[in-house]
C-alpha cells in the first residue's frame, strides 16, 4: 500500500470457521486450495477495502480500512 493510493486496495477473500477452534476464522486464498478443507461449513464472502496507509514513527503502519460485508473477525483475518 502507498500512503494515499488513487484507488482503494480491494481485499476479497472468503472467510470460514476453523475446524479446530470455534472462535477462529480462516481466510480462503485461491493460491492455497488445500485450506478449503480446514473450515467447517461454507465460507462466507468477505470484502474489505484498504483506503490509506500512514507510516508511524515507531515502524508500525496506521491503516484506514472500509469493511463492506461484516464477517466475524474479518478485519483481523484480512
PyMOL Python script that loads the backbone (N, CA, C, O; Angstrom):
from pymol import cmd

cmd.read_pdbstr("""\
ATOM      1  N   UNK A   1       0.835  -1.189   0.000  1.00  0.00           N
ATOM      2  CA  UNK A   1       0.000   0.000   0.000  1.00  0.00           C
ATOM      3  C   UNK A   1       0.875   1.247   0.000  1.00  0.00           C
ATOM      4  O   UNK A   1       1.964   1.257   0.575  1.00  0.00           O
ATOM      5  N   UNK A   2       0.402   2.256  -0.628  1.00  0.00           N
ATOM      6  CA  UNK A   2       1.083   3.543  -0.583  1.00  0.00           C
ATOM      7  C   UNK A   2       0.348   4.447   0.387  1.00  0.00           C
ATOM      8  O   UNK A   2      -0.753   4.118   0.828  1.00  0.00           O
ATOM      9  N   UNK A   3       0.934   5.569   0.718  1.00  0.00           N
ATOM     10  CA  UNK A   3       0.313   6.440   1.715  1.00  0.00           C
ATOM     11  C   UNK A   3      -1.088   6.882   1.315  1.00  0.00           C
ATOM     12  O   UNK A   3      -2.000   6.832   2.141  1.00  0.00           O
ATOM     13  N   UNK A   4      -1.280   7.302   0.100  1.00  0.00           N
ATOM     14  CA  UNK A   4      -2.595   7.733  -0.385  1.00  0.00           C
ATOM     15  C   UNK A   4      -2.815   7.162  -1.784  1.00  0.00           C
ATOM     16  O   UNK A   4      -2.560   7.843  -2.777  1.00  0.00           O
ATOM     17  N   UNK A   5      -3.284   5.922  -1.871  1.00  0.00           N
ATOM     18  CA  UNK A   5      -3.484   5.340  -3.199  1.00  0.00           C
ATOM     19  C   UNK A   5      -4.605   6.064  -3.945  1.00  0.00           C
ATOM     20  O   UNK A   5      -5.552   6.563  -3.336  1.00  0.00           O
ATOM     21  N   UNK A   6      -4.481   6.111  -5.266  1.00  0.00           N
ATOM     22  CA  UNK A   6      -5.531   6.714  -6.085  1.00  0.00           C
ATOM     23  C   UNK A   6      -6.822   5.919  -5.969  1.00  0.00           C
ATOM     24  O   UNK A   6      -7.914   6.486  -5.950  1.00  0.00           O
ATOM     25  N   UNK A   7      -6.686   4.613  -5.894  1.00  0.00           N
ATOM     26  CA  UNK A   7      -7.843   3.735  -5.757  1.00  0.00           C
ATOM     27  C   UNK A   7      -7.640   2.837  -4.540  1.00  0.00           C
ATOM     28  O   UNK A   7      -6.516   2.414  -4.271  1.00  0.00           O
ATOM     29  N   UNK A   8      -8.701   2.540  -3.808  1.00  0.00           N
ATOM     30  CA  UNK A   8      -8.563   1.637  -2.658  1.00  0.00           C
ATOM     31  C   UNK A   8      -8.106   0.243  -3.098  1.00  0.00           C
ATOM     32  O   UNK A   8      -8.429  -0.212  -4.195  1.00  0.00           O
ATOM     33  N   UNK A   9      -7.361  -0.413  -2.237  1.00  0.00           N
ATOM     34  CA  UNK A   9      -6.917  -1.783  -2.487  1.00  0.00           C
ATOM     35  C   UNK A   9      -8.044  -2.709  -2.053  1.00  0.00           C
ATOM     36  O   UNK A   9      -8.502  -2.645  -0.912  1.00  0.00           O
ATOM     37  N   UNK A  10      -8.487  -3.563  -2.956  1.00  0.00           N
ATOM     38  CA  UNK A  10      -9.604  -4.474  -2.684  1.00  0.00           C
ATOM     39  C   UNK A  10      -9.074  -5.797  -2.134  1.00  0.00           C
ATOM     40  O   UNK A  10      -8.220  -6.435  -2.749  1.00  0.00           O
ATOM     41  N   UNK A  11      -9.585  -6.201  -0.971  1.00  0.00           N
ATOM     42  CA  UNK A  11      -9.240  -7.487  -0.359  1.00  0.00           C
ATOM     43  C   UNK A  11     -10.528  -8.301  -0.373  1.00  0.00           C
ATOM     44  O   UNK A  11     -11.461  -8.015   0.377  1.00  0.00           O
ATOM     45  N   UNK A  12     -10.570  -9.305  -1.221  1.00  0.00           N
ATOM     46  CA  UNK A  12     -11.809 -10.033  -1.475  1.00  0.00           C
ATOM     47  C   UNK A  12     -11.576 -11.542  -1.374  1.00  0.00           C
ATOM     48  O   UNK A  12     -11.569 -12.252  -2.380  1.00  0.00           O
ATOM     49  N   UNK A  13     -11.385 -12.017  -0.135  1.00  0.00           N
ATOM     50  CA  UNK A  13     -11.191 -13.437   0.103  1.00  0.00           C
ATOM     51  C   UNK A  13     -12.303 -13.932   1.020  1.00  0.00           C
ATOM     52  O   UNK A  13     -12.595 -13.285   2.026  1.00  0.00           O
ATOM     53  N   UNK A  14     -12.932 -15.065   0.700  1.00  0.00           N
ATOM     54  CA  UNK A  14     -13.942 -15.623   1.598  1.00  0.00           C
ATOM     55  C   UNK A  14     -13.314 -16.051   2.927  1.00  0.00           C
ATOM     56  O   UNK A  14     -12.131 -16.383   2.997  1.00  0.00           O
ATOM     57  N   UNK A  15     -14.140 -16.036   3.978  1.00  0.00           N
ATOM     58  CA  UNK A  15     -13.686 -16.407   5.317  1.00  0.00           C
ATOM     59  C   UNK A  15     -14.631 -17.472   5.865  1.00  0.00           C
ATOM     60  O   UNK A  15     -15.851 -17.358   5.741  1.00  0.00           O
ATOM     61  N   UNK A  16     -14.051 -18.514   6.475  1.00  0.00           N
ATOM     62  CA  UNK A  16     -14.858 -19.587   7.055  1.00  0.00           C
ATOM     63  C   UNK A  16     -14.437 -19.895   8.479  1.00  0.00           C
ATOM     64  O   UNK A  16     -13.359 -19.488   8.913  1.00  0.00           O
ATOM     65  N   UNK A  17     -15.276 -20.607   9.205  1.00  0.00           N
ATOM     66  CA  UNK A  17     -14.983 -21.017  10.581  1.00  0.00           C
ATOM     67  C   UNK A  17     -13.960 -22.147  10.579  1.00  0.00           C
ATOM     68  O   UNK A  17     -14.081 -23.101   9.809  1.00  0.00           O
ATOM     69  N   UNK A  18     -12.968 -22.038  11.430  1.00  0.00           N
ATOM     70  CA  UNK A  18     -11.937 -23.060  11.552  1.00  0.00           C
ATOM     71  C   UNK A  18     -12.522 -24.352  12.118  1.00  0.00           C
ATOM     72  O   UNK A  18     -13.424 -24.315  12.956  1.00  0.00           O
ATOM     73  N   UNK A  19     -12.012 -25.486  11.662  1.00  0.00           N
ATOM     74  CA  UNK A  19     -12.427 -26.778  12.222  1.00  0.00           C
ATOM     75  C   UNK A  19     -11.837 -26.977  13.611  1.00  0.00           C
ATOM     76  O   UNK A  19     -12.411 -27.697  14.428  1.00  0.00           O
ATOM     77  N   UNK A  20     -10.700 -26.350  13.887  1.00  0.00           N
ATOM     78  CA  UNK A  20     -10.006 -26.569  15.149  1.00  0.00           C
ATOM     79  C   UNK A  20     -10.530 -25.707  16.294  1.00  0.00           C
ATOM     80  O   UNK A  20     -10.443 -26.108  17.454  1.00  0.00           O
ATOM     81  N   UNK A  21     -11.072 -24.528  15.987  1.00  0.00           N
ATOM     82  CA  UNK A  21     -11.492 -23.606  17.035  1.00  0.00           C
ATOM     83  C   UNK A  21     -12.782 -22.897  16.631  1.00  0.00           C
ATOM     84  O   UNK A  21     -12.913 -22.433  15.498  1.00  0.00           O
ATOM     85  N   UNK A  22     -13.726 -22.816  17.554  1.00  0.00           N
ATOM     86  CA  UNK A  22     -14.991 -22.132  17.264  1.00  0.00           C
ATOM     87  C   UNK A  22     -14.803 -20.632  17.108  1.00  0.00           C
ATOM     88  O   UNK A  22     -15.574 -19.977  16.407  1.00  0.00           O
ATOM     89  N   UNK A  23     -13.779 -20.084  17.757  1.00  0.00           N
ATOM     90  CA  UNK A  23     -13.562 -18.638  17.728  1.00  0.00           C
ATOM     91  C   UNK A  23     -12.667 -18.194  16.582  1.00  0.00           C
ATOM     92  O   UNK A  23     -12.615 -17.004  16.273  1.00  0.00           O
ATOM     93  N   UNK A  24     -11.974 -19.106  15.954  1.00  0.00           N
ATOM     94  CA  UNK A  24     -11.004 -18.751  14.918  1.00  0.00           C
ATOM     95  C   UNK A  24     -11.625 -18.803  13.530  1.00  0.00           C
ATOM     96  O   UNK A  24     -12.452 -19.665  13.233  1.00  0.00           O
ATOM     97  N   UNK A  25     -11.207 -17.861  12.687  1.00  0.00           N
ATOM     98  CA  UNK A  25     -11.676 -17.816  11.305  1.00  0.00           C
ATOM     99  C   UNK A  25     -10.490 -18.076  10.376  1.00  0.00           C
ATOM    100  O   UNK A  25      -9.347 -17.790  10.729  1.00  0.00           O
ATOM    101  N   UNK A  26     -10.765 -18.622   9.184  1.00  0.00           N
ATOM    102  CA  UNK A  26      -9.732 -18.962   8.209  1.00  0.00           C
ATOM    103  C   UNK A  26     -10.043 -18.249   6.899  1.00  0.00           C
ATOM    104  O   UNK A  26     -11.172 -18.298   6.412  1.00  0.00           O
ATOM    105  N   UNK A  27      -9.037 -17.585   6.332  1.00  0.00           N
ATOM    106  CA  UNK A  27      -9.187 -16.927   5.031  1.00  0.00           C
ATOM    107  C   UNK A  27      -8.910 -17.957   3.942  1.00  0.00           C
ATOM    108  O   UNK A  27      -7.916 -18.680   4.000  1.00  0.00           O
ATOM    109  N   UNK A  28      -9.789 -18.018   2.955  1.00  0.00           N
ATOM    110  CA  UNK A  28      -9.604 -18.956   1.846  1.00  0.00           C
ATOM    111  C   UNK A  28      -8.980 -18.213   0.670  1.00  0.00           C
ATOM    112  O   UNK A  28      -9.666 -17.542  -0.101  1.00  0.00           O
ATOM    113  N   UNK A  29      -7.692 -18.347   0.558  1.00  0.00           N
ATOM    114  CA  UNK A  29      -6.920 -17.706  -0.504  1.00  0.00           C
ATOM    115  C   UNK A  29      -6.823 -18.703  -1.664  1.00  0.00           C
ATOM    116  O   UNK A  29      -6.411 -19.843  -1.452  1.00  0.00           O
ATOM    117  N   UNK A  30      -7.191 -18.300  -2.879  1.00  0.00           N
ATOM    118  CA  UNK A  30      -7.148 -19.236  -4.010  1.00  0.00           C
ATOM    119  C   UNK A  30      -5.744 -19.762  -4.313  1.00  0.00           C
ATOM    120  O   UNK A  30      -5.603 -20.772  -5.003  1.00  0.00           O
ATOM    121  N   UNK A  31      -4.705 -19.094  -3.811  1.00  0.00           N
ATOM    122  CA  UNK A  31      -3.335 -19.587  -4.022  1.00  0.00           C
ATOM    123  C   UNK A  31      -3.047 -20.822  -3.176  1.00  0.00           C
ATOM    124  O   UNK A  31      -2.072 -21.531  -3.425  1.00  0.00           O
ATOM    125  N   UNK A  32      -3.906 -21.092  -2.156  1.00  0.00           N
ATOM    126  CA  UNK A  32      -3.731 -22.234  -1.261  1.00  0.00           C
ATOM    127  C   UNK A  32      -5.021 -23.043  -1.222  1.00  0.00           C
ATOM    128  O   UNK A  32      -5.764 -22.960  -0.244  1.00  0.00           O
ATOM    129  N   UNK A  33      -5.306 -23.831  -2.271  1.00  0.00           N
ATOM    130  CA  UNK A  33      -6.586 -24.541  -2.361  1.00  0.00           C
ATOM    131  C   UNK A  33      -6.819 -25.569  -1.258  1.00  0.00           C
ATOM    132  O   UNK A  33      -7.971 -25.910  -0.989  1.00  0.00           O
ATOM    133  N   UNK A  34      -5.788 -26.067  -0.622  1.00  0.00           N
ATOM    134  CA  UNK A  34      -5.944 -27.051   0.443  1.00  0.00           C
ATOM    135  C   UNK A  34      -6.617 -26.490   1.685  1.00  0.00           C
ATOM    136  O   UNK A  34      -7.136 -27.254   2.497  1.00  0.00           O
ATOM    137  N   UNK A  35      -6.620 -25.195   1.847  1.00  0.00           N
ATOM    138  CA  UNK A  35      -7.235 -24.576   3.024  1.00  0.00           C
ATOM    139  C   UNK A  35      -8.745 -24.773   3.073  1.00  0.00           C
ATOM    140  O   UNK A  35      -9.334 -24.688   4.150  1.00  0.00           O
ATOM    141  N   UNK A  36      -9.372 -25.026   1.963  1.00  0.00           N
ATOM    142  CA  UNK A  36     -10.829 -25.213   1.938  1.00  0.00           C
ATOM    143  C   UNK A  36     -11.242 -26.377   2.822  1.00  0.00           C
ATOM    144  O   UNK A  36     -12.366 -26.401   3.324  1.00  0.00           O
ATOM    145  N   UNK A  37     -10.354 -27.340   3.022  1.00  0.00           N
ATOM    146  CA  UNK A  37     -10.658 -28.487   3.878  1.00  0.00           C
ATOM    147  C   UNK A  37     -10.522 -28.153   5.356  1.00  0.00           C
ATOM    148  O   UNK A  37     -10.919 -28.949   6.207  1.00  0.00           O
ATOM    149  N   UNK A  38      -9.962 -26.979   5.678  1.00  0.00           N
ATOM    150  CA  UNK A  38      -9.729 -26.637   7.082  1.00  0.00           C
ATOM    151  C   UNK A  38     -10.855 -25.815   7.698  1.00  0.00           C
ATOM    152  O   UNK A  38     -10.708 -25.295   8.804  1.00  0.00           O
ATOM    153  N   UNK A  39     -11.982 -25.692   6.987  1.00  0.00           N
ATOM    154  CA  UNK A  39     -13.102 -24.927   7.544  1.00  0.00           C
ATOM    155  C   UNK A  39     -14.304 -25.821   7.797  1.00  0.00           C
ATOM    156  O   UNK A  39     -14.450 -26.889   7.201  1.00  0.00           O
ATOM    157  N   UNK A  40     -15.164 -25.351   8.703  1.00  0.00           N
ATOM    158  CA  UNK A  40     -16.441 -26.016   8.973  1.00  0.00           C
ATOM    159  C   UNK A  40     -17.499 -25.304   8.145  1.00  0.00           C
ATOM    160  O   UNK A  40     -17.518 -24.075   8.083  1.00  0.00           O
ATOM    161  N   UNK A  41     -18.361 -26.052   7.524  1.00  0.00           N
ATOM    162  CA  UNK A  41     -19.459 -25.448   6.775  1.00  0.00           C
ATOM    163  C   UNK A  41     -18.997 -24.738   5.528  1.00  0.00           C
ATOM    164  O   UNK A  41     -18.032 -25.146   4.882  1.00  0.00           O
ATOM    165  N   UNK A  42     -19.694 -23.677   5.196  1.00  0.00           N
ATOM    166  CA  UNK A  42     -19.436 -22.941   3.965  1.00  0.00           C
ATOM    167  C   UNK A  42     -18.727 -21.626   4.279  1.00  0.00           C
ATOM    168  O   UNK A  42     -19.034 -20.969   5.273  1.00  0.00           O
ATOM    169  N   UNK A  43     -17.778 -21.247   3.425  1.00  0.00           N
ATOM    170  CA  UNK A  43     -17.094 -19.964   3.589  1.00  0.00           C
ATOM    171  C   UNK A  43     -18.040 -18.833   3.202  1.00  0.00           C
ATOM    172  O   UNK A  43     -18.875 -18.981   2.310  1.00  0.00           O
ATOM    173  N   UNK A  44     -17.896 -17.702   3.888  1.00  0.00           N
ATOM    174  CA  UNK A  44     -18.733 -16.541   3.629  1.00  0.00           C
ATOM    175  C   UNK A  44     -17.945 -15.508   2.828  1.00  0.00           C
ATOM    176  O   UNK A  44     -16.755 -15.314   3.079  1.00  0.00           O
ATOM    177  N   UNK A  45     -18.585 -14.846   1.874  1.00  0.00           N
ATOM    178  CA  UNK A  45     -17.872 -13.805   1.139  1.00  0.00           C
ATOM    179  C   UNK A  45     -17.510 -12.662   2.080  1.00  0.00           C
ATOM    180  O   UNK A  45     -18.304 -12.284   2.941  1.00  0.00           O
ATOM    181  N   UNK A  46     -16.311 -12.114   1.914  1.00  0.00           N
ATOM    182  CA  UNK A  46     -15.858 -11.017   2.768  1.00  0.00           C
ATOM    183  C   UNK A  46     -15.095 -10.016   1.904  1.00  0.00           C
ATOM    184  O   UNK A  46     -14.153 -10.381   1.201  1.00  0.00           O
ATOM    185  N   UNK A  47     -15.505  -8.770   1.965  1.00  0.00           N
ATOM    186  CA  UNK A  47     -14.902  -7.718   1.143  1.00  0.00           C
ATOM    187  C   UNK A  47     -14.449  -6.572   2.038  1.00  0.00           C
ATOM    188  O   UNK A  47     -15.235  -6.006   2.798  1.00  0.00           O
ATOM    189  N   UNK A  48     -13.150  -6.239   1.929  1.00  0.00           N
ATOM    190  CA  UNK A  48     -12.557  -5.144   2.682  1.00  0.00           C
ATOM    191  C   UNK A  48     -11.787  -4.274   1.699  1.00  0.00           C
ATOM    192  O   UNK A  48     -11.167  -4.782   0.765  1.00  0.00           O
ATOM    193  N   UNK A  49     -11.830  -2.955   1.914  1.00  0.00           N
ATOM    194  CA  UNK A  49     -11.037  -2.029   1.116  1.00  0.00           C
ATOM    195  C   UNK A  49     -10.022  -1.347   2.028  1.00  0.00           C
ATOM    196  O   UNK A  49     -10.380  -0.835   3.089  1.00  0.00           O
ATOM    197  N   UNK A  50      -8.747  -1.340   1.611  1.00  0.00           N
ATOM    198  CA  UNK A  50      -7.710  -0.574   2.301  1.00  0.00           C
ATOM    199  C   UNK A  50      -7.654   0.785   1.610  1.00  0.00           C
ATOM    200  O   UNK A  50      -7.242   0.891   0.455  1.00  0.00           O
ATOM    201  N   UNK A  51      -8.069   1.808   2.322  1.00  0.00           N
ATOM    202  CA  UNK A  51      -8.194   3.149   1.750  1.00  0.00           C
ATOM    203  C   UNK A  51      -6.860   3.892   1.767  1.00  0.00           C
ATOM    204  O   UNK A  51      -6.487   4.519   0.776  1.00  0.00           O
ATOM    205  N   UNK A  52      -6.135   3.824   2.896  1.00  0.00           N
ATOM    206  CA  UNK A  52      -4.870   4.546   3.023  1.00  0.00           C
ATOM    207  C   UNK A  52      -3.990   3.888   4.065  1.00  0.00           C
ATOM    208  O   UNK A  52      -4.473   3.200   4.965  1.00  0.00           O
ATOM    209  N   UNK A  53      -2.689   4.109   3.932  1.00  0.00           N
ATOM    210  CA  UNK A  53      -1.716   3.622   4.905  1.00  0.00           C
ATOM    211  C   UNK A  53      -0.784   4.778   5.261  1.00  0.00           C
ATOM    212  O   UNK A  53      -0.262   5.465   4.383  1.00  0.00           O
ATOM    213  N   UNK A  54      -0.588   4.978   6.549  1.00  0.00           N
ATOM    214  CA  UNK A  54       0.271   6.065   7.018  1.00  0.00           C
ATOM    215  C   UNK A  54       1.351   5.471   7.924  1.00  0.00           C
ATOM    216  O   UNK A  54       1.028   4.926   8.980  1.00  0.00           O
ATOM    217  N   UNK A  55       2.635   5.566   7.532  1.00  0.00           N
ATOM    218  CA  UNK A  55       3.688   5.039   8.407  1.00  0.00           C
ATOM    219  C   UNK A  55       3.784   5.856   9.691  1.00  0.00           C
ATOM    220  O   UNK A  55       3.667   7.082   9.667  1.00  0.00           O
ATOM    221  N   UNK A  56       3.997   5.170  10.811  1.00  0.00           N
ATOM    222  CA  UNK A  56       4.170   5.820  12.107  1.00  0.00           C
ATOM    223  C   UNK A  56       5.654   5.843  12.467  1.00  0.00           C
ATOM    224  O   UNK A  56       6.442   5.105  11.876  1.00  0.00           O
ATOM    225  N   UNK A  57       6.035   6.668  13.411  1.00  0.00           N
ATOM    226  CA  UNK A  57       7.445   6.819  13.765  1.00  0.00           C
ATOM    227  C   UNK A  57       8.048   5.567  14.381  1.00  0.00           C
ATOM    228  O   UNK A  57       9.257   5.357  14.282  1.00  0.00           O
ATOM    229  N   UNK A  58       7.234   4.734  15.012  1.00  0.00           N
ATOM    230  CA  UNK A  58       7.771   3.542  15.671  1.00  0.00           C
ATOM    231  C   UNK A  58       7.847   2.329  14.743  1.00  0.00           C
ATOM    232  O   UNK A  58       8.089   1.215  15.207  1.00  0.00           O
ATOM    233  N   UNK A  59       7.645   2.532  13.441  1.00  0.00           N
ATOM    234  CA  UNK A  59       7.761   1.444  12.475  1.00  0.00           C
ATOM    235  C   UNK A  59       6.455   0.766  12.128  1.00  0.00           C
ATOM    236  O   UNK A  59       6.391   0.011  11.158  1.00  0.00           O
ATOM    237  N   UNK A  60       5.397   1.022  12.912  1.00  0.00           N
ATOM    238  CA  UNK A  60       4.099   0.449  12.590  1.00  0.00           C
ATOM    239  C   UNK A  60       3.428   1.263  11.487  1.00  0.00           C
ATOM    240  O   UNK A  60       3.919   2.322  11.094  1.00  0.00           O
ATOM    241  N   UNK A  61       2.304   0.755  10.996  1.00  0.00           N
ATOM    242  CA  UNK A  61       1.568   1.437   9.934  1.00  0.00           C
ATOM    243  C   UNK A  61       0.124   1.632  10.390  1.00  0.00           C
ATOM    244  O   UNK A  61      -0.505   0.704  10.899  1.00  0.00           O
ATOM    245  N   UNK A  62      -0.389   2.829  10.207  1.00  0.00           N
ATOM    246  CA  UNK A  62      -1.777   3.148  10.520  1.00  0.00           C
ATOM    247  C   UNK A  62      -2.598   2.961   9.245  1.00  0.00           C
ATOM    248  O   UNK A  62      -2.389   3.674   8.264  1.00  0.00           O
ATOM    249  N   UNK A  63      -3.527   2.009   9.253  1.00  0.00           N
ATOM    250  CA  UNK A  63      -4.343   1.716   8.070  1.00  0.00           C
ATOM    251  C   UNK A  63      -5.741   2.280   8.223  1.00  0.00           C
ATOM    252  O   UNK A  63      -6.308   2.289   9.316  1.00  0.00           O
ATOM    253  N   UNK A  64      -6.283   2.747   7.125  1.00  0.00           N
ATOM    254  CA  UNK A  64      -7.688   3.129   7.070  1.00  0.00           C
ATOM    255  C   UNK A  64      -8.381   2.072   6.235  1.00  0.00           C
ATOM    256  O   UNK A  64      -8.089   1.921   5.049  1.00  0.00           O
ATOM    257  N   UNK A  65      -9.312   1.331   6.858  1.00  0.00           N
ATOM    258  CA  UNK A  65      -9.993   0.226   6.192  1.00  0.00           C
ATOM    259  C   UNK A  65     -11.490   0.488   6.126  1.00  0.00           C
ATOM    260  O   UNK A  65     -12.063   1.155   6.988  1.00  0.00           O
ATOM    261  N   UNK A  66     -12.103  -0.050   5.089  1.00  0.00           N
ATOM    262  CA  UNK A  66     -13.561   0.000   4.956  1.00  0.00           C
ATOM    263  C   UNK A  66     -14.039  -1.433   4.815  1.00  0.00           C
ATOM    264  O   UNK A  66     -13.673  -2.125   3.865  1.00  0.00           O
ATOM    265  N   UNK A  67     -14.863  -1.883   5.767  1.00  0.00           N
ATOM    266  CA  UNK A  67     -15.377  -3.247   5.747  1.00  0.00           C
ATOM    267  C   UNK A  67     -16.767  -3.224   5.122  1.00  0.00           C
ATOM    268  O   UNK A  67     -17.654  -2.513   5.593  1.00  0.00           O
ATOM    269  N   UNK A  68     -16.954  -4.004   4.061  1.00  0.00           N
ATOM    270  CA  UNK A  68     -18.226  -3.963   3.343  1.00  0.00           C
ATOM    271  C   UNK A  68     -19.169  -5.107   3.692  1.00  0.00           C
ATOM    272  O   UNK A  68     -20.372  -4.983   3.463  1.00  0.00           O
ATOM    273  N   UNK A  69     -18.675  -6.214   4.235  1.00  0.00           N
ATOM    274  CA  UNK A  69     -19.554  -7.355   4.453  1.00  0.00           C
ATOM    275  C   UNK A  69     -19.789  -7.706   5.918  1.00  0.00           C
ATOM    276  O   UNK A  69     -20.883  -8.154   6.261  1.00  0.00           O
ATOM    277  N   UNK A  70     -18.821  -7.522   6.778  1.00  0.00           N
ATOM    278  CA  UNK A  70     -19.014  -7.757   8.207  1.00  0.00           C
ATOM    279  C   UNK A  70     -19.036  -9.201   8.649  1.00  0.00           C
ATOM    280  O   UNK A  70     -19.874  -9.582   9.466  1.00  0.00           O
ATOM    281  N   UNK A  71     -18.136 -10.013   8.129  1.00  0.00           N
ATOM    282  CA  UNK A  71     -17.991 -11.398   8.582  1.00  0.00           C
ATOM    283  C   UNK A  71     -17.201 -11.378   9.885  1.00  0.00           C
ATOM    284  O   UNK A  71     -16.327 -10.529  10.064  1.00  0.00           O
ATOM    285  N   UNK A  72     -17.496 -12.301  10.793  1.00  0.00           N
ATOM    286  CA  UNK A  72     -16.825 -12.355  12.090  1.00  0.00           C
ATOM    287  C   UNK A  72     -15.304 -12.350  11.934  1.00  0.00           C
ATOM    288  O   UNK A  72     -14.761 -13.128  11.149  1.00  0.00           O
ATOM    289  N   UNK A  73     -14.622 -11.490  12.666  1.00  0.00           N
ATOM    290  CA  UNK A  73     -13.159 -11.350  12.692  1.00  0.00           C
ATOM    291  C   UNK A  73     -12.579 -10.970  11.319  1.00  0.00           C
ATOM    292  O   UNK A  73     -11.401 -11.207  11.053  1.00  0.00           O
ATOM    293  N   UNK A  74     -13.397 -10.392  10.468  1.00  0.00           N
ATOM    294  CA  UNK A  74     -12.950 -10.061   9.108  1.00  0.00           C
ATOM    295  C   UNK A  74     -11.748  -9.119   9.103  1.00  0.00           C
ATOM    296  O   UNK A  74     -10.810  -9.318   8.332  1.00  0.00           O
ATOM    297  N   UNK A  75     -11.769  -8.116   9.937  1.00  0.00           N
ATOM    298  CA  UNK A  75     -10.669  -7.140   9.921  1.00  0.00           C
ATOM    299  C   UNK A  75      -9.363  -7.796  10.337  1.00  0.00           C
ATOM    300  O   UNK A  75      -8.313  -7.440   9.802  1.00  0.00           O
ATOM    301  N   UNK A  76      -9.388  -8.740  11.270  1.00  0.00           N
ATOM    302  CA  UNK A  76      -8.182  -9.445  11.677  1.00  0.00           C
ATOM    303  C   UNK A  76      -7.743 -10.446  10.610  1.00  0.00           C
ATOM    304  O   UNK A  76      -6.554 -10.565  10.313  1.00  0.00           O
ATOM    305  N   UNK A  77      -8.687 -11.147  10.052  1.00  0.00           N
ATOM    306  CA  UNK A  77      -8.370 -12.193   9.079  1.00  0.00           C
ATOM    307  C   UNK A  77      -7.778 -11.603   7.790  1.00  0.00           C
ATOM    308  O   UNK A  77      -6.775 -12.097   7.272  1.00  0.00           O
ATOM    309  N   UNK A  78      -8.404 -10.560   7.292  1.00  0.00           N
ATOM    310  CA  UNK A  78      -7.891  -9.954   6.061  1.00  0.00           C
ATOM    311  C   UNK A  78      -6.610  -9.210   6.338  1.00  0.00           C
ATOM    312  O   UNK A  78      -6.023  -8.630   5.425  1.00  0.00           O
TER     313      UNK A  78
END
""", "prot")
cmd.dss("prot")
cmd.show_as("cartoon", "prot")
cmd.util.cbc("prot")
cmd.orient("prot")
